[in-house]
Amino acid sequence: MTDSKDPILPGTTVTVNNQDSIYNGYEGFVQRISGDKAAVLFEGGNWDKLLTLPLKDLKKS
């Protein structure tokens, strides 16, 4: 069980938690953090996608 107060750091597995995002519910890995945003790598079979998302839209998996 993860504590929501633990910081999100590079290497952390996160889930997108934003109802307005087409990536809502997707699980990925944090690659880097800059300010209040994180670059998250999503891998899905034959595709990979790196997105920059606000930290407030991510929760630890």
BAFI-3210 file (N, C-alpha, C; in Angstrom, 3 decimals, decimal comma, padded with zeros to 6 digits):
// residues 61
n [1|2|3|4|5|6|7|8|9|10|11|12|13|14|15|16|17|18|19|20|21|22|23|24|25|26|27|28|29|30|31|32|33|34|35|36|37|38|39|40|41|42|43|44|45|46|47|48|49|50|51|52|53|54|55|56|57|58|59|60|61]
n.u [000,857|000,558|001,518|-000,146|001,228|003,845|006,538|006,437|008,797|011,472|011,264|009,117|006,044|003,108|-000,364|-002,583|-004,795|-007,142|-010,109|-010,687|-008,717|-007,523|-005,866|-006,596|-006,464|-004,416|-001,333|001,999|005,605|007,527|009,856|011,357|011,361|010,282|009,907|006,523|005,693|005,762|007,585|006,217|006,480|004,705|004,010|002,856|002,490|003,037|003,714|005,193|005,010|005,901|004,895|004,338|003,046|000,981|001,925|-000,170|-002,111|-001,394|-001,147|000,377|000,972]
n.v [-001,184|002,217|005,384|008,403|010,692|010,242|011,246|011,669|010,291|010,028|006,959|005,965|004,207|005,346|006,365|007,943|010,354|011,983|013,034|014,430|013,836|011,969|009,983|009,062|006,791|005,333|003,647|004,384|005,053|007,302|009,382|011,751|014,780|018,116|021,082|021,513|019,431|016,195|013,915|011,209|007,849|005,818|002,526|000,284|-002,544|-002,485|000,185|003,173|005,990|009,210|011,504|014,789|015,609|017,291|017,090|017,005|015,552|012,951|009,776|007,610|004,204]
n.w [000,000|-000,854|000,416|000,091|000,649|000,099|-001,958|-005,546|-007,550|-010,025|-011,770|-010,433|-010,539|-011,935|-012,135|-014,354|-013,233|-014,114|-015,158|-017,495|-019,298|-022,110|-021,447|-018,997|-016,367|-017,495|-016,980|-016,164|-016,241|-014,354|-015,811|-015,613|-013,631|-013,617|-012,148|-011,593|-013,148|-014,749|-016,770|-018,274|-019,157|-021,258|-022,102|-024,511|-025,759|-029,026|-029,068|-027,733|-025,620|-024,614|-022,336|-021,029|-018,006|-015,533|-012,099|-010,291|-011,565|-011,366|-009,698|-007,349|-008,178]
ca.u [000,000|001,364|001,040|-000,293|002,141|005,157|006,750|006,605|010,178|011,774|011,222|007,858|004,915|001,987|-001,584|-003,183|-006,043|-007,753|-011,274|-010,713|-007,607|-007,727|-004,968|-007,102|-006,385|-003,205|-000,246|003,302|006,774|008,067|011,221|012,007|010,454|010,745|008,898|005,296|005,328|006,565|007,591|005,780|006,600|003,656|004,370|001,669|002,661|003,883|003,902|005,691|004,687|006,408|004,064|004,567|001,765|001,096|002,014|-001,474|-002,927|-000,802|-001,145|001,257|000,279]
ca.v [000,000|003,422|006,542|009,499|011,763|009,923|012,015|010,976|010,449|009,263|005,518|005,626|003,833|006,238|006,255|009,249|010,520|013,210|012,618|015,148|013,380|010,709|009,016|008,743|005,372|004,729|003,482|004,583|005,239|008,662|009,441|012,918|015,778|019,491|021,958|020,817|018,492|014,979|013,196|009,843|006,941|004,811|001,470|-000,507|-003,498|-002,029|001,632|003,861|007,411|009,999|012,690|015,650|015,799|017,923|016,147|016,917|014,591|011,622|009,151|006,427|002,921]
ca.w [000,000|-000,930|001,152|-000,861|001,001|-000,440|-003,188|-006,820|-007,977|-011,230|-011,560|-009,783|-011,382|-011,648|-012,924|-014,651|-012,495|-014,606|-015,947|-018,773|-020,128|-022,826|-020,820|-017,662|-016,045|-018,040|-016,017|-016,786|-015,380|-014,349|-016,326|-015,004|-013,053|-013,752|-011,564|-011,170|-014,209|-014,846|-018,040|-017,972|-020,287|-021,370|-023,042|-024,780|-026,840|-030,119|-029,042|-026,540|-025,683|-023,498|-022,161|-019,875|-017,310|-014,214|-010,977|-009,625|-012,297|-011,227|-008,379|-007,296|-008,351]
c.u [000,894|000,697|000,992|000,638|003,570|005,345|006,815|008,001|010,394|011,865|009,939|006,813|003,723|000,810|-002,140|-004,557|-006,660|-008,882|-011,330|-009,633|-007,952|-006,839|-005,409|-007,085|-005,162|-002,129|001,083|004,383|007,272|009,523|012,009|010,937|011,089|009,630|007,698|004,797|006,272|006,467|007,310|005,853|005,505|004,098|003,148|001,843|003,602|004,039|004,451|005,358|005,208|005,594|004,502|003,213|001,987|001,124|000,677|-002,395|-002,420|-000,966|-000,264|000,434|000,757]
c.v [001,236|004,544|007,719|010,669|011,481|010,700|011,113|011,314|009,715|007,770|005,042|005,230|004,681|005,928|007,658|009,303|011,871|012,806|013,277|014,679|012,078|009,609|008,639|007,224|004,678|004,691|003,607|004,787|006,665|008,601|010,595|013,879|017,144|020,403|021,171|019,849|017,301|014,426|011,736|009,015|005,894|003,811|000,598|-001,434|-002,985|-000,509|002,094|005,334|008,084|011,290|013,477|015,977|016,515|016,859|015,965|015,908|013,160|011,098|007,913|005,171|001,910]
c.w [000,000|-000,149|000,189|-000,551|000,540|-001,735|-004,418|-007,318|-009,296|-010,909|-010,914|-010,828|-010,960|-012,564|-013,133|-014,002|-012,858|-015,553|-017,321|-019,745|-020,850|-022,259|-019,410|-017,448|-016,605|-016,958|-016,748|-015,744|-015,495|-014,785|-015,708|-014,519|-013,211|-013,250|-011,073|-012,238|-014,223|-016,258|-017,710|-019,250|-020,196|-022,428|-023,254|-025,965|-027,909|-030,153|-027,697|-026,713|-024,428|-023,447|-020,942|-019,266|-015,987|-013,111|-010,282|-010,302|-012,172|-009,805|-008,455|-007,417|-007,342]
res [m|t|d|s|k|d|p|i|l|p|g|t|t|v|t|v|n|n|q|d|s|i|y|n|g|y|e|g|f|v|q|r|i|s|g|d|k|a|a|v|l|f|e|g|g|n|w|d|k|l|l|t|l|p|l|k|d|l|k|k|s]
***
